């Protein structure tokens, strides 16, 4: 359960379950939409499913309004229902802009949409208003989140040339607006309003009720991910998830396992000093022009301090056991050369992905086809840039990679970008990139 004694309840719910939003962010649908090469027929199918959902969204709002105990909640729910209907009425313009003919009711609901609708209506029929807000808010929240993540990953020119620019801009609107072209309900103002009601209606509730609210909120986010995953992309290869591209091929994921462990303040201080010393030595060197060869390395998960049982336990918890191999505690794997030797020792002939967390990982990262590090590793990034290495956020990198592919282009094996290392903020980004949908 979230800690009701600190920040607002709604903010805690978002921070605790943001991982699910990241999974939606890394779906093939969103990556392709951001790249601007999402097939129009896929977006068309999505619009019809979205209309089905918004119709149910309005229905749930009206049902919940009947049971709301206070005037403020009633008014908000009435507006949510009305706004949804108004938005649906303007959807024809979306089809027209894409050269499509709008045929209301011509496309049946898919399984993900049906489950999402059933979930919304079930929440509304509980007659407990805060449950309805908890079930509906994730949709408002996640669309705003996705809109900004996509917009921030694109240059002004890329946004202007993106055929789905309207979708992106609607979901990054800061104010409610009624225009001839569209009426947008999923924006920052709407989200804050929804969160206000979650906070207001949850005050003073016992822990079991707060847990129930959290359950509805979490389920709402999960349904959003499934909704995006259900949008089938035909005739266009996609860069996510990685495992689908490489089915039947030999590939390996290599991770400095210790990077995802909780360390004591003493350990962190020692590591910080050690990293700085290594970085300072490397920064004294004259930066060369890197010549990246075609080495495809392969190895197991390697840890210098965790035993084999600890690694297995962590992999099982993340649902990775049986999908990612591991080598257990190597003990002596400490220096850059040690790591590189262990990396090369287990190399294969296909694609390799290396996730590092220290300057000592730089050699392995540069030998990997898909190198990834955490964005907070200042020393590693500083040294990398000194040696002419570029760093790109993983989400942006995947959008750029998706933009490279045309219809029926083969993505296997992954074509690496020389001297480019991807950065991530949340571990969920790694899971989404590799294993989403499993």
C-alpha positions as CSV (number, residue, x, y, z in Angstrom):
1,X,0.0,0.0,0.0
2,X,1.2,3.6,-0.6
3,X,2.2,5.8,2.3
4,X,-0.8,8.0,3.1
5,X,1.3,10.2,5.4
6,X,3.5,11.8,2.7
7,X,2.7,13.3,-0.7
8,X,-0.8,13.3,-2.2
9,X,-2.4,9.9,-2.6
10,X,-2.9,10.3,-6.4
11,X,0.7,11.2,-6.9
12,X,1.8,8.2,-4.9
13,X,-0.3,5.9,-7.0
14,X,1.3,7.3,-10.2
15,X,4.8,7.0,-8.9
16,X,4.3,3.5,-7.6
17,X,2.8,2.2,-10.8
18,X,4.6,4.3,-13.4
19,X,6.3,1.2,-14.6
20,X,3.0,0.2,-16.3
21,X,2.9,3.6,-18.1
22,X,6.4,2.9,-19.4
23,X,5.2,-0.4,-20.8
24,X,2.5,1.5,-22.8
25,X,5.2,3.9,-23.9
26,X,7.3,1.1,-25.4
27,X,4.5,-0.6,-27.3
28,X,5.0,-1.1,-31.0
29,X,2.0,1.2,-31.6
30,X,3.5,4.2,-29.7
31,X,7.0,3.7,-31.1
32,X,5.7,3.6,-34.6
33,X,3.4,6.5,-34.1
34,X,6.2,8.6,-32.8
35,X,8.4,7.6,-35.7
36,X,5.6,8.7,-38.1
37,X,5.5,5.4,-40.0
38,X,2.6,3.7,-38.2
39,X,0.5,2.2,-41.0
40,X,-2.6,4.4,-41.5
41,X,-4.9,1.3,-41.4
42,X,-3.5,0.5,-37.9
43,X,-4.3,4.0,-36.7
44,X,-7.7,3.8,-38.3
45,X,-8.4,0.6,-36.4
46,X,-7.2,2.2,-33.2
47,X,-9.5,5.2,-33.7
48,X,-12.5,2.9,-33.9
49,X,-11.5,1.1,-30.7
50,X,-10.9,4.4,-29.0
51,X,-14.4,5.5,-30.0
52,X,-15.8,2.3,-28.4
53,X,-13.8,3.0,-25.3
54,X,-14.9,6.7,-25.1
55,X,-18.5,5.7,-25.4
56,X,-18.1,3.4,-22.4
57,X,-16.1,6.1,-20.6
58,X,-19.1,8.4,-21.0
59,X,-21.5,5.7,-19.9
60,X,-19.4,4.9,-16.8
61,X,-19.3,8.6,-15.9
62,X,-23.1,9.0,-16.2
63,X,-23.6,5.8,-14.1
64,X,-21.2,7.0,-11.4
65,X,-22.9,10.5,-11.4
66,X,-26.2,8.9,-10.2
67,X,-24.5,7.5,-7.1
68,X,-22.2,10.5,-6.3
69,X,-22.9,11.9,-2.9
70,X,-21.6,15.5,-3.4
71,X,-22.5,18.1,-6.0
72,X,-18.9,18.7,-7.0
73,X,-18.3,15.0,-8.0
74,X,-21.7,14.9,-9.8
75,X,-20.8,18.0,-11.8
76,X,-17.3,16.6,-12.7
77,X,-18.7,13.2,-13.8
78,X,-21.4,14.9,-15.9
79,X,-18.8,16.9,-17.7
80,X,-16.6,13.9,-18.3
81,X,-19.5,12.1,-19.9
82,X,-20.5,15.1,-22.0
83,X,-16.9,15.9,-23.1
84,X,-16.4,12.2,-24.2
85,X,-19.5,12.4,-26.4
86,X,-18.5,15.7,-27.9
87,X,-15.1,14.3,-28.7
88,X,-16.6,11.3,-30.4
89,X,-18.7,13.6,-32.5
90,X,-15.6,15.3,-33.9
91,X,-13.7,12.1,-34.7
92,X,-14.8,12.2,-38.3
93,X,-12.4,15.1,-38.9
94,X,-9.5,12.8,-37.8
95,X,-10.4,10.3,-40.4
96,X,-10.7,13.0,-43.1
97,X,-7.3,14.4,-42.3
98,X,-5.8,10.9,-42.9
99,X,-7.8,10.4,-46.1
100,X,-10.1,7.8,-44.5
101,X,-13.8,7.4,-44.7
102,X,-15.5,7.4,-41.3
103,X,-18.0,4.5,-40.9
104,X,-19.4,4.6,-37.4
105,X,-20.2,1.2,-36.0
106,X,-18.4,-0.7,-38.8
107,X,-15.6,-2.1,-36.7
108,X,-16.4,-4.4,-33.7
109,X,-14.7,-4.2,-30.4
110,X,-11.5,-6.3,-30.0
111,X,-10.9,-8.4,-26.9
112,X,-8.8,-5.8,-25.1
113,X,-11.4,-3.1,-25.6
114,X,-14.2,-5.3,-24.3
115,X,-12.2,-6.1,-21.2
116,X,-11.4,-2.5,-20.6
117,X,-15.0,-1.5,-21.0
118,X,-16.2,-4.2,-18.7
119,X,-13.7,-3.0,-16.1
120,X,-14.9,0.6,-16.3
121,X,-18.6,-0.2,-16.0
122,X,-17.9,-2.6,-13.2
123,X,-16.1,0.2,-11.3
124,X,-19.0,2.6,-11.9
125,X,-21.6,0.1,-10.8
126,X,-19.9,-0.3,-7.4
127,X,-21.7,2.9,-6.5
128,X,-18.5,4.1,-4.8
129,X,-17.5,7.2,-6.6
130,X,-13.8,7.2,-5.8
131,X,-13.5,3.7,-7.4
132,X,-14.8,5.2,-10.7
133,X,-12.3,8.0,-10.6
134,X,-9.5,5.6,-9.8
135,X,-10.5,3.4,-12.8
136,X,-10.9,6.3,-15.2
137,X,-8.0,8.5,-14.2
138,X,-5.2,6.2,-15.6
139,X,-6.6,6.8,-19.1
140,X,-6.4,10.6,-18.8
141,X,-3.0,10.4,-17.1
142,X,-1.4,8.0,-19.5
143,X,-2.4,9.8,-22.7
144,X,-0.9,13.0,-21.3
145,X,2.2,11.2,-20.3
146,X,2.6,9.5,-23.7
147,X,1.9,12.7,-25.6
148,X,4.7,14.6,-23.8
149,X,7.2,11.7,-23.9
150,X,6.7,11.4,-27.7
151,X,6.8,15.2,-28.2
152,X,10.0,15.6,-26.2
153,X,11.7,12.8,-28.2
154,X,11.1,14.6,-31.5
155,X,12.7,17.6,-33.0
156,X,10.4,20.5,-34.2
157,X,10.9,19.3,-37.8
158,X,10.1,15.7,-37.0
159,X,7.0,16.7,-35.2
160,X,5.9,19.0,-38.0
161,X,6.4,16.2,-40.6
162,X,4.7,13.5,-38.4
163,X,1.4,12.4,-39.9
164,X,0.1,11.9,-36.4
165,X,1.1,15.4,-35.2
166,X,-2.5,16.1,-34.2
167,X,-2.7,13.1,-31.9
168,X,0.6,14.2,-30.2
169,X,-0.4,17.9,-29.9
170,X,-3.9,17.1,-28.5
171,X,-2.4,15.0,-25.8
172,X,0.1,17.7,-24.8
173,X,-2.5,20.5,-24.6
174,X,-2.3,22.4,-21.3
175,X,-5.8,23.7,-21.3
176,X,-9.3,22.5,-22.2
177,X,-10.3,23.8,-25.5
178,X,-13.3,23.6,-27.7
179,X,-12.6,24.1,-31.4
180,X,-14.3,23.3,-34.6
181,X,-11.7,20.6,-35.3
182,X,-11.7,18.7,-32.0
183,X,-12.4,18.7,-28.3
184,X,-9.8,17.2,-26.1
185,X,-10.4,15.7,-22.7
186,X,-7.1,14.1,-22.0
187,X,-4.8,16.9,-21.1
188,X,-2.9,18.3,-18.1
189,X,-5.8,20.3,-16.7
190,X,-8.2,17.3,-16.9
191,X,-5.6,15.0,-15.3
192,X,-5.1,17.4,-12.3
193,X,-8.9,17.6,-11.9
194,X,-9.2,13.8,-11.8
195,X,-6.4,13.5,-9.3
196,X,-8.1,16.1,-7.2
197,X,-11.1,13.9,-6.8
198,X,-9.1,10.8,-6.0
199,X,-7.4,12.8,-3.2
200,X,-10.5,14.4,-1.9
201,X,-12.6,11.2,-1.8
202,X,-9.9,9.1,-0.3
203,X,-9.3,11.3,2.8
204,X,-10.0,9.4,6.0
205,X,-10.6,6.1,4.4
206,X,-9.2,2.9,6.1
207,X,-6.3,1.1,4.6
208,X,-8.4,-1.6,3.0
209,X,-10.3,1.0,1.1
210,X,-7.1,2.7,0.0
211,X,-5.8,-0.6,-1.2
212,X,-9.0,-1.1,-3.2
213,X,-8.7,2.3,-4.8
214,X,-5.1,1.4,-5.7
215,X,-6.2,-1.8,-7.2
216,X,-8.6,0.0,-9.6
217,X,-5.9,2.5,-10.5
218,X,-3.4,-0.2,-11.2
219,X,-5.8,-2.2,-13.3
220,X,-6.7,0.9,-15.3
221,X,-3.1,1.3,-16.2
222,X,-2.8,-2.4,-17.1
223,X,-5.8,-2.2,-19.4
224,X,-4.3,0.8,-21.2
225,X,-1.1,-1.2,-22.0
226,X,-3.2,-4.1,-23.3
227,X,-5.3,-1.7,-25.3
228,X,-2.2,-0.4,-27.1
229,X,-0.7,-3.9,-27.5
230,X,-3.9,-5.0,-29.2
231,X,-3.5,-2.5,-32.1
232,X,-2.1,-4.9,-34.7
233,X,0.6,-3.6,-37.0
234,X,0.6,-5.4,-40.4
235,X,3.0,-4.7,-43.2
236,X,5.4,-2.8,-41.0
237,X,8.3,-4.2,-39.0
238,X,8.8,-2.8,-35.5
239,X,11.8,-2.5,-33.3
240,X,10.0,-3.5,-30.1
241,X,9.9,-5.9,-28.4
242,X,13.4,-7.2,-29.2
243,X,12.6,-10.9,-28.5
244,X,10.0,-11.0,-31.3
245,X,12.5,-9.8,-33.8
246,X,15.1,-12.4,-32.8
247,X,12.9,-15.5,-32.5
248,X,14.9,-18.4,-33.8
249,X,18.2,-16.5,-33.7
250,X,21.0,-16.8,-31.2
251,X,21.2,-13.6,-29.1
252,X,22.2,-12.7,-25.6
253,X,21.5,-10.1,-22.9
254,X,24.4,-9.2,-20.7
255,X,23.9,-7.1,-17.6
256,X,26.1,-6.0,-14.7
257,X,23.7,-7.6,-12.3
258,X,24.8,-5.5,-9.4
259,X,23.4,-2.3,-11.0
260,X,19.9,-3.3,-9.9
261,X,20.8,-4.0,-6.3
262,X,20.3,-1.9,-3.2
263,X,23.6,-0.8,-1.9
264,X,24.5,0.7,1.5
265,X,25.6,4.3,1.7
266,X,29.1,3.1,2.5
267,X,29.2,0.9,-0.6
268,X,27.9,3.8,-2.7
269,X,30.6,6.1,-1.4
270,X,33.4,3.6,-2.1
271,X,32.1,3.0,-5.6
272,X,31.8,6.7,-6.3
273,X,35.4,7.3,-5.3
274,X,36.6,4.3,-7.3
275,X,34.6,5.4,-10.4
276,X,36.0,8.9,-10.2
277,X,39.6,7.7,-10.0
278,X,39.2,5.5,-13.0
279,X,37.4,8.3,-14.9
280,X,40.1,10.8,-14.1
281,X,42.8,8.5,-15.5
282,X,40.8,7.9,-18.7
283,X,40.1,11.6,-19.2
284,X,43.9,12.2,-19.3
285,X,44.1,10.2,-22.5
286,X,44.0,11.8,-25.9
287,X,40.6,10.9,-27.4
288,X,41.0,8.7,-30.5
289,X,38.6,8.1,-33.4
290,X,36.9,4.9,-32.5
291,X,36.7,2.2,-35.2
292,X,33.9,-0.2,-34.1
293,X,34.3,-3.6,-35.5
294,X,31.6,-6.2,-36.1
295,X,32.2,-8.2,-32.9
296,X,29.0,-9.7,-31.7
297,X,29.7,-10.7,-28.0
298,X,27.6,-13.0,-25.9
299,X,27.7,-13.7,-22.2
300,X,25.6,-14.4,-19.1
301,X,24.5,-12.1,-16.4
302,X,27.7,-11.5,-14.4
303,X,27.9,-10.4,-10.8
304,X,31.0,-9.6,-8.7
305,X,29.3,-10.0,-5.4
306,X,25.9,-11.8,-5.6
307,X,25.6,-15.5,-5.4
308,X,23.9,-17.7,-7.9
309,X,20.7,-18.1,-5.8
310,X,20.3,-14.3,-5.5
311,X,20.5,-13.9,-9.2
312,X,18.0,-16.7,-9.9
313,X,15.6,-15.2,-7.3
314,X,15.7,-11.8,-9.0
315,X,15.2,-13.2,-12.4
316,X,12.2,-15.2,-11.3
317,X,10.7,-12.1,-9.6
318,X,11.0,-10.2,-12.9
319,X,9.6,-13.1,-14.9
320,X,12.9,-13.6,-16.7
321,X,14.0,-17.1,-15.6
322,X,14.3,-19.3,-18.6
323,X,14.6,-16.3,-21.0
324,X,17.9,-14.9,-19.9
325,X,21.0,-17.0,-19.0
326,X,23.2,-16.1,-16.1
327,X,26.7,-17.1,-14.8
328,X,26.3,-16.3,-11.1
329,X,29.0,-14.8,-8.9
330,X,32.3,-14.5,-10.8
331,X,34.0,-12.8,-7.9
332,X,37.0,-11.6,-9.9
333,X,35.0,-9.7,-12.5
334,X,36.0,-6.3,-11.3
335,X,38.3,-4.4,-13.8
336,X,37.4,-3.2,-17.3
337,X,39.7,-5.9,-18.8
338,X,38.2,-8.6,-16.5
339,X,34.7,-7.7,-17.7
340,X,35.8,-7.5,-21.4
341,X,37.4,-11.0,-21.1
342,X,34.3,-12.5,-19.6
343,X,32.2,-10.8,-22.2
344,X,34.3,-12.1,-25.1
345,X,34.6,-15.5,-23.5
346,X,30.9,-16.0,-23.9
347,X,30.5,-14.3,-27.2
348,X,28.2,-15.7,-29.9
349,X,27.7,-15.1,-33.6
350,X,24.5,-13.1,-33.3
351,X,23.3,-10.0,-31.6
352,X,24.4,-8.9,-28.2
353,X,22.9,-6.4,-25.7
354,X,25.0,-5.1,-22.8
355,X,23.6,-3.1,-19.8
356,X,26.3,-1.4,-17.9
357,X,26.5,0.8,-14.8
358,X,30.1,2.0,-14.5
359,X,33.1,3.3,-16.3
360,X,34.5,-0.3,-16.1
361,X,31.7,-1.3,-18.5
362,X,32.8,1.1,-21.3
363,X,34.9,-1.4,-23.2
364,X,32.1,-4.0,-23.2
365,X,29.5,-1.4,-24.1
366,X,31.6,-0.4,-27.1
367,X,31.8,-4.0,-28.2
368,X,28.1,-4.6,-27.9
369,X,25.5,-4.2,-30.6
370,X,23.0,-2.6,-28.2
371,X,24.8,-0.9,-25.4
372,X,22.6,0.6,-22.6
373,X,23.5,2.5,-19.4
374,X,21.6,4.5,-16.7
375,X,21.3,8.2,-17.4
376,X,22.5,9.1,-14.0
377,X,26.0,7.7,-14.5
378,X,27.9,11.0,-14.9
379,X,31.4,9.5,-14.8
380,X,30.7,6.9,-17.5
381,X,29.0,9.5,-19.8
382,X,31.7,12.0,-19.2
383,X,34.4,9.5,-20.2
384,X,32.4,8.2,-23.1
385,X,32.0,11.7,-24.6
386,X,35.7,12.3,-24.1
387,X,36.3,9.4,-26.4
388,X,33.7,10.7,-28.9
389,X,30.9,8.4,-27.8
390,X,27.3,9.7,-28.3
391,X,24.5,9.1,-25.8
392,X,20.9,8.9,-26.7
393,X,17.8,8.2,-24.5
394,X,16.6,4.7,-25.3
395,X,13.1,5.8,-26.2
396,X,14.4,8.4,-28.7
397,X,16.9,5.8,-30.0
398,X,14.1,3.3,-30.7
399,X,12.0,6.0,-32.4
400,X,15.0,6.9,-34.6
401,X,15.6,3.2,-35.3
402,X,12.0,2.7,-36.2
403,X,12.2,5.6,-38.6
404,X,14.9,3.8,-40.5
405,X,12.7,0.9,-41.5
406,X,10.4,0.8,-44.5
407,X,7.6,-1.7,-45.2
408,X,8.8,-5.3,-44.9
409,X,12.3,-4.3,-44.0
410,X,14.2,-6.9,-42.0
411,X,15.3,-5.9,-38.5
412,X,17.4,-9.0,-37.9
413,X,20.0,-8.8,-36.9
414,X,19.9,-5.3,-35.3
415,X,22.1,-2.8,-37.2
416,X,24.2,-1.1,-34.5
417,X,25.0,2.6,-34.5
418,X,28.8,2.9,-34.1
419,X,29.8,4.7,-30.9
420,X,26.2,5.3,-29.7
421,X,25.2,4.2,-26.2
422,X,21.6,4.3,-25.1
423,X,20.5,5.7,-21.7
424,X,17.5,4.8,-19.6
425,X,15.8,6.2,-16.5
426,X,13.7,3.3,-15.2
427,X,14.5,-0.4,-15.3
428,X,11.0,-0.9,-16.7
429,X,12.3,0.6,-20.0
430,X,14.7,-2.3,-20.4
431,X,12.0,-4.9,-19.6
432,X,9.6,-3.2,-22.0
433,X,12.2,-3.0,-24.8
434,X,13.2,-6.7,-24.6
435,X,10.2,-8.6,-23.2
436,X,7.0,-6.6,-23.6
437,X,4.0,-8.8,-24.3
438,X,5.5,-12.0,-22.9
